[in-house]
């Protein structure tokens, strides 16, 4: 598996696969064609189907802002390697082709042209939870230890940055009111939820605070602001909502938070490597389901769980999102995406509590449920994989 930095990416919302990845691809292509007079970018499949709602063209525009460029949308055509395909063409003043590049946005902000390596090299010598648990059993270590073992002590500096940005996105979100950008005119809810939670007690205060934190990050993402992919922009609210809520409840310091993020990161990395975190490839189970699994495992660790209890919590977080479709209304990362962040956060806490109460033994392994998620996602019709051509997106269209 690759560095954890390829899972936890820092960037502007609303979509890691539709904004961060196309922007990065445009940067790479432009750096190779600095003498070009004009650019042409063709978006295929899901990138084209929901690209306008996800601001894909705006993300590309920031890179080609000083030269001529055109965006061509081909939502009914997919390139062979992945539903999120892009073709870049560069031309000179006489309209002669200088260079071209076909590349794919494979989820979580990653890009791959399936010809040469576009991201970092392999860092971890395992890619299954079974192998990770075996190492824990043999070495007497806990899951987060392996982050430092294979990435070096300097990785914790990156986690300091992650904490700052995650915390800042929560703080911004719970202090913002108004309407989110886009034709849905969806009202922000995080500030209202947070105020009501702090004026309550017990169960309502606890769940209300988690809800408000998840809503805050998801609303900041929907506004195109800075977030951390965990594992994607569209699911960025779950992990910080759970971890920072537990930090406040249990009086934990940032060292505990970094270790929890490390555990969550390894869980997400295994899913990304073994299955997929791309909504265009496997539906929302690959985004929200992965985020819930990551947060559940992190929460189990913060509650004092063993590696096997952490694995159980993560397994449940994914298992109970199997089959979840990706059907954003009007192609916006708002409905049902924002509410899903909130509910997945509370579900992650429930999974962690359930696992801690158990002895960690269970019938279906984490690796098996990840394999099931990948098969289920690829069995879904493309209408339910981030195209806004099925599910809730169609229901809303019929009302208009």
C-alpha positions as CSV (number, residue, x, y, z in Angstrom):
1,X,0.0,0.0,0.0
2,X,1.0,3.6,-0.6
3,X,1.7,6.4,1.9
4,X,-1.1,7.5,4.1
5,X,-0.7,11.0,2.5
6,X,-2.4,9.6,-0.6
7,X,-5.5,8.8,1.5
8,X,-5.5,11.9,3.7
9,X,-5.2,14.6,1.0
10,X,-5.7,18.3,1.7
11,X,-7.7,20.3,-0.8
12,X,-10.7,22.3,-1.8
13,X,-14.2,20.7,-2.0
14,X,-16.7,19.7,-3.1
15,X,-15.3,16.5,-4.6
16,X,-11.9,14.8,-4.4
17,X,-12.5,12.8,-7.6
18,X,-14.2,15.7,-9.5
19,X,-12.2,18.7,-8.3
20,X,-8.9,17.8,-6.6
21,X,-7.9,15.0,-9.1
22,X,-8.8,16.9,-12.3
23,X,-7.0,20.0,-11.0
24,X,-3.9,17.9,-10.2
25,X,-4.0,16.2,-13.6
26,X,-4.3,19.6,-15.3
27,X,-1.3,20.9,-13.4
28,X,0.8,17.9,-14.5
29,X,-0.3,18.2,-18.1
30,X,0.3,21.9,-18.3
31,X,3.7,21.6,-16.8
32,X,4.7,19.3,-19.7
33,X,3.2,21.7,-22.3
34,X,4.1,25.2,-21.3
35,X,4.4,26.4,-24.9
36,X,0.8,25.4,-25.7
37,X,-1.5,28.0,-27.2
38,X,-4.8,26.2,-26.5
39,X,-6.0,23.3,-24.4
40,X,-8.9,20.9,-24.8
41,X,-10.2,18.8,-21.9
42,X,-12.7,16.0,-22.5
43,X,-14.5,14.6,-19.5
44,X,-16.1,11.1,-19.7
45,X,-18.6,9.1,-17.7
46,X,-19.3,10.2,-14.2
47,X,-16.9,13.1,-14.5
48,X,-19.1,14.5,-17.2
49,X,-22.4,13.5,-15.8
50,X,-22.0,15.3,-12.5
51,X,-19.0,17.5,-13.3
52,X,-20.9,20.8,-13.4
53,X,-22.5,20.2,-10.0
54,X,-19.1,19.1,-8.6
55,X,-17.4,22.2,-10.2
56,X,-15.0,20.1,-12.2
57,X,-14.8,22.7,-15.0
58,X,-14.1,25.4,-12.4
59,X,-11.3,23.4,-10.8
60,X,-9.6,22.9,-14.3
61,X,-10.1,26.6,-15.1
62,X,-8.0,27.6,-12.1
63,X,-5.0,25.8,-13.8
64,X,-5.7,27.0,-17.4
65,X,-6.8,30.5,-16.4
66,X,-4.2,32.4,-18.5
67,X,-4.6,30.4,-21.8
68,X,-7.5,29.3,-24.0
69,X,-9.2,26.1,-23.1
70,X,-12.4,24.2,-23.8
71,X,-14.2,21.6,-21.8
72,X,-16.1,18.8,-23.7
73,X,-18.6,16.8,-21.8
74,X,-19.3,13.1,-22.8
75,X,-21.4,11.7,-20.0
76,X,-22.7,8.8,-22.1
77,X,-19.2,7.6,-23.0
78,X,-16.7,5.9,-20.7
79,X,-13.1,5.2,-21.2
80,X,-11.9,1.6,-20.6
81,X,-10.1,1.7,-17.3
82,X,-12.4,3.7,-15.0
83,X,-15.7,5.6,-15.1
84,X,-13.9,8.9,-14.2
85,X,-11.8,9.4,-17.4
86,X,-10.2,12.5,-18.8
87,X,-8.4,13.3,-22.0
88,X,-6.1,16.4,-22.3
89,X,-5.0,17.8,-25.6
90,X,-2.6,20.7,-26.1
91,X,-2.4,22.7,-29.4
92,X,0.0,25.3,-30.8
93,X,-1.1,28.6,-32.5
94,X,-1.7,26.8,-35.8
95,X,-4.0,24.2,-34.1
96,X,-1.4,21.5,-34.4
97,X,-1.5,18.8,-31.7
98,X,1.5,19.2,-29.4
99,X,0.7,16.5,-26.8
100,X,-2.2,14.4,-25.4
101,X,-2.8,12.5,-22.2
102,X,-5.5,10.1,-21.0
103,X,-5.8,9.9,-17.2
104,X,-8.3,8.7,-14.7
105,X,-9.6,10.0,-11.4
106,X,-9.7,6.8,-9.3
107,X,-11.1,8.1,-6.0
108,X,-10.0,10.2,-3.1
109,X,-8.2,12.7,-5.3
110,X,-5.8,10.1,-6.8
111,X,-5.0,10.0,-10.5
112,X,-3.7,7.1,-12.6
113,X,-3.0,6.8,-16.4
114,X,-2.4,3.0,-16.0
115,X,0.8,3.5,-18.0
116,X,3.3,5.0,-15.5
117,X,3.2,5.6,-11.8
118,X,1.6,9.0,-11.1
119,X,1.6,8.8,-7.3
120,X,4.1,7.6,-4.7
121,X,5.6,4.1,-4.4
122,X,4.5,1.3,-2.2
123,X,5.2,1.9,1.5
124,X,3.4,-0.8,3.4
125,X,4.3,-4.5,2.9
126,X,0.7,-5.7,3.5
127,X,-2.7,-4.9,1.9
128,X,-5.1,-6.9,4.0
129,X,-6.4,-6.5,7.5
130,X,-5.6,-10.2,8.2
131,X,-2.0,-9.5,7.5
132,X,-2.0,-6.4,9.7
133,X,-3.6,-8.2,12.6
134,X,-1.1,-11.1,12.2
135,X,1.7,-8.6,12.5
136,X,0.1,-7.1,15.6
137,X,-0.3,-10.5,17.2
138,X,3.3,-11.5,16.3
139,X,5.0,-8.2,17.2
140,X,2.9,-7.3,20.2
141,X,2.1,-3.9,18.6
142,X,-1.1,-2.0,18.0
143,X,-2.3,-0.8,14.6
144,X,-1.1,2.8,14.7
145,X,2.5,1.6,15.4
146,X,2.9,0.6,11.8
147,X,2.4,4.1,10.5
148,X,5.6,5.2,12.2
149,X,7.4,1.9,11.4
150,X,6.9,2.3,7.6
151,X,6.5,6.1,7.1
152,X,9.1,7.3,9.7
153,X,8.6,9.6,12.6
154,X,8.3,12.6,10.3
155,X,4.8,11.4,9.3
156,X,3.5,12.8,12.6
157,X,4.2,16.3,11.4
158,X,1.8,15.7,8.6
159,X,-0.8,14.5,11.1
160,X,-0.3,17.8,13.0
161,X,-1.4,19.6,9.8
162,X,-4.3,17.2,9.3
163,X,-5.6,17.9,12.8
164,X,-5.3,21.7,12.3
165,X,-7.3,21.6,9.0
166,X,-9.9,19.2,10.3
167,X,-10.5,21.2,13.4
168,X,-10.6,24.4,11.5
169,X,-13.2,23.0,9.1
170,X,-15.4,22.1,12.1
171,X,-14.9,25.5,13.7
172,X,-15.7,27.3,10.5
173,X,-18.7,25.2,9.8
174,X,-20.4,25.5,13.2
175,X,-20.1,29.3,13.0
176,X,-21.5,29.6,9.4
177,X,-25.1,30.2,8.5
178,X,-26.9,30.8,5.2
179,X,-27.4,28.9,2.0
180,X,-25.0,26.5,0.3
181,X,-24.0,27.3,-3.3
182,X,-26.0,25.7,-6.1
183,X,-29.5,25.5,-7.4
184,X,-30.8,23.4,-4.5
185,X,-30.6,26.5,-2.2
186,X,-29.9,24.1,0.7
187,X,-29.7,25.9,4.1
188,X,-26.7,25.2,6.4
189,X,-27.7,23.3,9.5
190,X,-24.4,22.8,11.5
191,X,-24.7,26.0,13.5
192,X,-28.3,25.3,14.5
193,X,-27.5,21.7,15.5
194,X,-24.5,22.8,17.5
195,X,-26.4,25.5,19.4
196,X,-29.2,23.1,20.3
197,X,-26.8,20.3,21.3
198,X,-25.0,22.6,23.7
199,X,-28.3,23.7,25.3
200,X,-29.2,20.0,25.9
201,X,-27.8,17.2,27.9
202,X,-27.1,13.5,27.9
203,X,-27.9,11.6,24.7
204,X,-29.2,14.6,22.8
205,X,-26.1,16.7,23.6
206,X,-23.7,13.8,22.7
207,X,-25.3,12.9,19.4
208,X,-26.2,16.5,18.5
209,X,-22.6,17.5,18.9
210,X,-21.4,14.6,16.6
211,X,-24.1,15.5,14.1
212,X,-23.1,19.2,14.1
213,X,-19.4,18.4,13.6
214,X,-20.1,16.1,10.7
215,X,-22.5,18.7,9.2
216,X,-20.0,21.4,9.6
217,X,-17.3,19.7,7.6
218,X,-19.7,18.4,5.0
219,X,-21.1,21.9,4.5
220,X,-17.7,23.5,4.3
221,X,-16.8,20.9,1.7
222,X,-20.0,21.6,-0.3
223,X,-19.0,25.3,-0.2
224,X,-15.7,24.5,-1.9
225,X,-13.6,25.2,1.1
226,X,-10.5,23.5,2.5
227,X,-11.0,20.0,3.9
228,X,-9.1,16.7,4.4
229,X,-10.2,13.7,2.3
230,X,-11.2,11.0,4.8
231,X,-11.2,9.1,2.5
232,X,-13.0,11.5,0.0
233,X,-14.3,15.1,0.1
234,X,-17.9,13.9,0.0
235,X,-17.3,11.8,3.2
236,X,-14.9,14.2,4.9
237,X,-17.1,14.9,7.9
238,X,-17.3,11.5,9.5
239,X,-13.8,10.8,10.8
240,X,-13.2,14.3,12.3
241,X,-16.7,14.4,13.8
242,X,-16.1,11.1,15.7
243,X,-12.5,11.7,16.7
244,X,-12.9,15.3,17.9
245,X,-16.1,14.5,19.8
246,X,-14.3,11.7,21.6
247,X,-11.4,14.0,22.3
248,X,-13.7,16.5,24.0
249,X,-15.7,13.9,25.9
250,X,-12.7,12.0,27.2
251,X,-10.3,14.9,27.6
252,X,-7.7,13.4,25.1
253,X,-4.7,15.2,23.9
254,X,-3.5,15.6,20.2
255,X,-1.2,12.6,20.5
256,X,-4.2,10.4,21.0
257,X,-6.0,12.1,18.1
258,X,-3.0,11.5,15.8
259,X,-2.9,7.8,16.7
260,X,-6.6,7.5,16.1
261,X,-6.2,9.1,12.7
262,X,-3.3,6.7,11.9
263,X,-5.5,3.7,12.7
264,X,-8.3,5.1,10.6
265,X,-5.9,5.8,7.8
266,X,-4.6,2.3,7.6
267,X,-8.2,1.0,7.6
268,X,-9.1,3.4,4.7
269,X,-5.9,2.5,2.9
270,X,-6.7,-1.2,3.0
271,X,-10.2,-0.5,1.5
272,X,-8.7,1.8,-1.1
273,X,-6.2,-0.8,-2.1
274,X,-8.3,-4.0,-1.8
275,X,-11.6,-2.5,-3.0
276,X,-12.4,1.1,-4.0
277,X,-13.2,4.5,-2.4
278,X,-14.6,5.9,-5.7
279,X,-18.3,6.6,-5.8
280,X,-18.2,6.4,-9.6
281,X,-16.9,2.9,-9.3
282,X,-18.7,1.3,-6.3
283,X,-21.3,3.8,-5.2
284,X,-21.5,5.7,-1.9
285,X,-20.7,2.5,0.1
286,X,-17.1,3.1,-1.0
287,X,-17.1,6.7,0.3
288,X,-19.5,6.9,3.3
289,X,-19.0,3.2,4.1
290,X,-15.3,3.6,4.2
291,X,-15.5,6.7,6.2
292,X,-17.7,5.0,8.8
293,X,-15.3,2.0,8.9
294,X,-12.4,4.3,9.5
295,X,-14.2,6.3,12.2
296,X,-15.5,3.2,13.9
297,X,-12.0,1.7,14.1
298,X,-10.6,5.0,15.4
299,X,-13.3,5.3,18.0
300,X,-12.7,1.7,19.2
301,X,-9.1,2.5,19.7
302,X,-9.9,5.7,21.7
303,X,-12.2,3.6,23.8
304,X,-9.4,1.2,24.7
305,X,-10.1,-1.5,22.1
306,X,-7.7,-4.2,21.1
307,X,-6.6,-4.6,17.4
308,X,-9.2,-7.3,16.9
309,X,-12.0,-5.2,18.4
310,X,-10.9,-2.3,16.2
311,X,-11.1,-4.7,13.2
312,X,-14.6,-5.7,14.3
313,X,-15.8,-2.1,14.6
314,X,-14.4,-1.3,11.1
315,X,-16.0,-4.4,9.6
316,X,-19.4,-3.4,11.0
317,X,-19.0,0.2,9.8
318,X,-18.6,-1.1,6.2
319,X,-21.0,-4.1,6.4
320,X,-24.0,-1.9,7.3
321,X,-23.4,0.4,4.4
322,X,-23.3,-2.4,1.8
323,X,-25.2,-1.5,-1.4
324,X,-25.4,2.2,-0.6
325,X,-25.9,4.0,-3.9
326,X,-24.3,7.3,-5.0
327,X,-27.2,9.4,-6.4
328,X,-26.5,13.1,-5.7
329,X,-29.4,15.4,-6.5
330,X,-28.5,17.8,-9.4
331,X,-24.9,16.4,-9.2
332,X,-24.2,18.4,-6.0
333,X,-22.4,17.0,-3.0
334,X,-25.3,18.1,-0.8
335,X,-28.4,15.7,-0.8
336,X,-28.1,13.0,0.4
337,X,-24.4,13.4,1.0
338,X,-24.4,15.9,3.9
339,X,-26.9,14.0,6.0
340,X,-25.1,10.8,5.3
341,X,-22.0,12.2,6.9
342,X,-24.0,12.9,10.1
343,X,-25.7,9.6,10.4
344,X,-22.5,7.6,9.5
345,X,-20.7,9.4,12.3
346,X,-23.2,8.2,14.9
347,X,-23.3,4.7,13.4
348,X,-19.5,4.6,13.7
349,X,-19.8,5.3,17.4
350,X,-22.4,2.6,17.7
351,X,-20.1,0.1,15.9
352,X,-17.2,1.0,18.2
353,X,-19.3,0.6,21.3
354,X,-20.7,-2.8,20.1
355,X,-17.2,-4.0,19.3
356,X,-15.8,-2.9,22.7
357,X,-18.6,-4.8,24.5
358,X,-17.7,-7.9,22.5
359,X,-14.5,-10.0,22.7
360,X,-13.7,-9.1,19.1
361,X,-14.6,-12.5,17.6
362,X,-17.1,-12.5,14.7
363,X,-18.1,-14.5,11.7
364,X,-17.4,-12.2,8.7
365,X,-13.9,-10.7,8.5
366,X,-13.1,-7.1,7.5
367,X,-11.3,-8.3,4.4
368,X,-14.4,-10.3,3.3
369,X,-16.8,-7.4,3.7
370,X,-14.4,-5.2,1.7
371,X,-14.4,-7.8,-1.1
372,X,-18.2,-7.9,-0.9
373,X,-18.4,-4.1,-1.1
374,X,-16.2,-4.1,-4.2
375,X,-18.3,-6.8,-5.9
376,X,-21.6,-5.2,-4.9
377,X,-20.5,-1.8,-6.2
378,X,-19.4,-3.0,-9.5
379,X,-22.7,-4.9,-9.9
380,X,-24.6,-1.7,-9.4
381,X,-26.0,-0.1,-12.6
382,X,-24.1,3.0,-13.5
383,X,-27.2,5.1,-12.7
384,X,-26.4,4.5,-9.1
385,X,-22.8,5.3,-9.3
386,X,-22.4,9.1,-9.1
387,X,-24.1,9.9,-12.4
388,X,-27.3,11.5,-11.0
389,X,-29.3,9.4,-13.4
390,X,-31.0,7.2,-10.8
391,X,-32.3,7.0,-7.2
392,X,-33.0,10.2,-5.3
393,X,-31.7,12.3,-8.2
394,X,-34.4,11.0,-10.5
395,X,-37.1,11.4,-7.8
396,X,-36.3,15.0,-7.3
397,X,-36.2,15.7,-11.1
398,X,-39.7,14.3,-11.4
399,X,-41.0,16.8,-8.8
400,X,-39.7,19.8,-10.7
